[in-house]
Amino acid sequence: MENALMNASAPVMAVRASNALAVVPTKAVAVGGSVESSFGLMERAKLAMFAVMTALLYPELAFSQTTVQPEAPLTMLQTARSKAQNSSLNVQSAQNGGTNTLSTILIVFGVLGVACAGISGYKLWDNIQKGEQARGSNGACIGGIIFGSVLTIIAVIVGVVTNYVTSN
């Protein structure tokens, strides 16, 4: 194959780096009736160094044998099918995981809503007790109570509807 590449009509240079054959095109220049390659000594030395470094750094490429196993695709298919049959990833497990995740999120929102409303209610009560010496804003406390209450109500309503009304 290398001889066929070297004798081709387009001037090329074949370099063997490990088991791979690299075909490098060269420029041809006519000098005095003969064709000489402008692919100089320095470029050839670079390619030779590349081949040596490839063989040193990746010896498994330089000395590897290519073996073909015709049953490999069938074996991979059988392995994939057996893993798919033993897998717990199915519609029922996805529904259970989604329900559990939604329940956890709703519980967290409910707790955050109660905490927000409770803290805001306490600060509002404290501001009212202190009167003129109060440092907090009553409007912010009222907004916190409303936000926490709405968050808790939505979490409880959605949680009850999702978990108890539609569950089997």
N, C-alpha and C positions, 0 to 999 in steps of 0.2 A: 504494500500500500504506500509505503514511504517513497519507493521508486516511482510509482505512478504520479504521486504528488510532485516530485521533483522534476519529472519530465513533462508536466502539464504545460499548456500553451501560456497560461498566466504565470509569471515568475513568483514562486512561493518557496518558503523554507520550512521544512518540517522539523520540529524539535520534540524529542521525547522527554517529558517530565513525568517520572514514575511510570504508571501504566497509561497515562493520557497522552494523546498525540496532539500537539499544538501546531496549527498551520498558521504561519506568519507570512502575510503578503510582503513582497519586496518590490522596490522600484527598480526598473531595468533602464539602464542608460547605454546607448550605443556608442562605443568608443573604438574607432579604427576598424569598423567592420565586425567587431565582436560585442556581444552583450555582456556587460559586467554588472554585478549587483551593487547597488549603493548601500546594501545592508552590510555595514562595516564590521570590523573586528570587535569594536567596543560593544555593539549591539549583540553580537554572537556571544561574547563573554557574559553579558548580562543575562541572556537566556540560559546559558550553561549554569550560571550561578543560581538562577531561579530553579532549575531542575535539581541541582544538588541540594539546595535548601529545602525544597519540597520533599525530597527523599529523606533528608535528615529529620525534618520536623514531623512529617507524617509517614512513618515507615509502613503503616498499615496500608496506605495507598500504593506505595512502591512495590510491596511484596504480596499484595492481596491477590487471591484467586477468585475469579468470578464463578460462582456456582448458581445454577438455576434449579429451583425447587418448584416443579409444576403444581404441586399440591398446596403451595403456600396460600393462594387466594381462598381456596376452599377451607383450609384450616382457620384462616382469619375470620371467614364468614361464620363458621361453626362456633368459634369462640365468642363472636359478637352476639350471636343468637342466644347462646347459653347465658351470657351476662345480662342480656335484655330480659330473659325469662326470670332470672333470679333478682332482678332489680326491684326496689320498692318504690320506684318513681312511676306512679300511675295516677289516674284521675282522683281516686279516693284519697290518696295520701296528699295530693296537692290541695284538695278541698279542706282536708283536716288542718294542714299547715296554714292555709289562708285564714281559716276560722280562728285558729289559735293566735295568729299574728294580729288579726283584727280585734280579738278580745283583749289582748295585751295592750294595744294602742288605746282602746276605749277605756280601759281601767286607768291607764296613765293619765289620759285627758280628764277623766272624772276626778282623780286625786288632785291634779293640778288646778282644776276649776274650783274645787272645794277649798284648797289651800289659798288660792288667789282671793276668793271671796272672803274667806275667814280673816286673812291678814289685812285686807282692805277694810273690812268691817271693824276690826280691832283698832286700826289707825284712825278711822273716822270717829269711833267712840272716844279714843284718847284725845283727838283734836277738840271734840265738843266739851270734854271734861276740863281741858286746860284753858279754853276760852281764848282770850287775847294773846296768851303766851304760846299758843300752838305754833309749831314750825311747819307742819305738813299742809298740803292743799286738800281741802274738802272735796273739790271737784275731781281730783285724781283718785281719791279714795272711793267716791261714788262710781266713777268709771271702772275701777278695779272690781268693785262688787258686782256691777252689771256684767262685765266681761267674764268673771269667774262663774257667775250664775248661769249665763248662757252656755258657756263651755261645759259645765256640769250637766245641764239639762239636755243638751244635744248628745253628750256621751251616754247618758243614762237611757234616753229614748232610743237612740240608734242601737245601743247594746242590748236593750230588752227586745226590740223588734228583731234584730239580727239573730240573737242567740236563743230566744225562747219561743217566739212566734213562728219563725220559719224553720227551726230545727226539726229534724225527724226524730 
